[in-house]
Amino acid sequence: MHLFKWLYPGMHIKRWLALALLGLVLAAAGICLLGRYLPREHQAVLLAWLAELFGPGRVWIAGAILLVLGLPALAYGNFKAFKSVLDVLAPGERTRLAEIIYTRQHLRRGPRIVVIGGGTGLSVLLRGLKEYTSNITAIVTVADDGGSSGRLRGELGMLPPGDIRNCLVALADKESLMEDLLQYRFKSGDLAGHNLGNLLLAALNHMAGGFHEAVQALSKVLAVRGQVLPVTLQNVVLGAELSDGTLVYGESTIPGCRKPIKRVFLVPGDCYPLPEALQAIAGADAVVLGPGSLYTSILPNLLVRGIPEAIARTRAVRVYVCNVMTQPGETDGYAASDHLQAIFTHAGPIVDYVVVNQGGIPARLKVRYRREGSVPVAVDEEKLRQMGVEVIGADLVHESNVVRHHPDKLARLILELALLERKTGEPFRLLGPVNGGLRSGRM
């Protein structure tokens, strides 16, 4: 019955479908005449009549005329019918239709990248990756307990939405349109300090019946390129054992202790990941840890049971993106090898490549960060190699008011590793802007 709705009045499509059908009939008749594909009982009579009309041996003229009339009518009718539908479904995108279709098909052929972490660093990498592939899975920590996320977690008993929200915005198909709205922070009243995106996830958490379902629903609204997964759906608390044996609980509390961290752990310790996260890791072409806070964004994901084991088993290229700067209260005085050693201590030797920054950092930013107790991470190449990893260096700093990785440069470097260094021995063809792109230097 739904097919008959196309014939309803006011659809502005019936005339074009009729024209296309007429063109199809004329073109088919022309082909039959040219190829003499005619019913035997009518063939002699029809050919004799056409011979009288066009002359002996010129029957092909009739077939050519029908074909010339039919094919344009068929094409024009289909075009106008398609345009009528498109004008209703996407009136503002009609002129960019070819570009949109090409881009989406192009991105579907990209490599399968799994990125594990949280915080600002993860969203930076996702912004770059989404321009090259839509086969992205972001596995995000749910240990945050500060700010708006912490308040919603305490008041509503839901998982913290902040890092998830940042990743959804970073992967949104129309990021520039939605980011300001979802990142808007209320400044007064009972909602002061809350992000609109966090509140939206809180509402969807109630309406959809769960946090994972809420994330999926918002992903559809934002037309997210890829998927964003909380690493676990259990309500976990991040704890840390400091160098003096003190135990501290709470992701937002740990950096404030300003003491060296011996190890971190989750409470409860027997939390389990989403099956989709394990499947994504198993089928990935590259698994990327970071960039992000070592102890409060990256390692909490590796403490969830099954995640480090899945990374150890995968045939994907395994990459750790080391931070550009040390982080006060977490990695004071850490060189690149100290970052990697913390990962190995908590999750085992699950890294093949370490990506480090070789680019310069503006002096004004160095001075500002030094006042805050942060300095550039030293790259001790030889020690890293002794730990069994390959060191990849490149100029990765994005010049702005803060020291961040450049989204596009970092994404292209990751894609080179994914496409050219696959363990399966079946290299991809580099796609799109990656061709002729960054060629990372091995230090």
Secondary structure, DSSP 8 states (H G I E B T S, - for coil): -GGGGGGSTT-S-HHHHHHHHHHHHHHHHHHHHHHT---HHHHHHHHHHHHHHH-TT-HHHHHHHHHHHHHHHHHHHHHHHHHHHHHHH-TTSGGGHHHHHHHHHHHHTS--EEEEE-HHHHHHHHHHHTTT-S-EEEEE-----SHHHHHHHHHH-----HHHHHHHHHH-TTHHHHHHHHT-B--SSTTTT-BHHHHHHHHHHHHHTSHHHHHHHHHHHHT-SSEEEESBSS--EEEEEETTS-EEE-TTTGGGG-S-EEEEEEESTT--B-HHHHHHHHT-SEEEE-SS-IIIIIHHHHTSTTHHHHHHH--SEEEEE--SB--TTTSTT-BHHHHHHHHHHHH-S--SEEEEE-S---HHHHHHHHHTT--B-B--HHHHHHTT-EEEEE--EE-SSS-EE-HHHHHHHHHHHHHHS-TTS------GGGTT----EE-
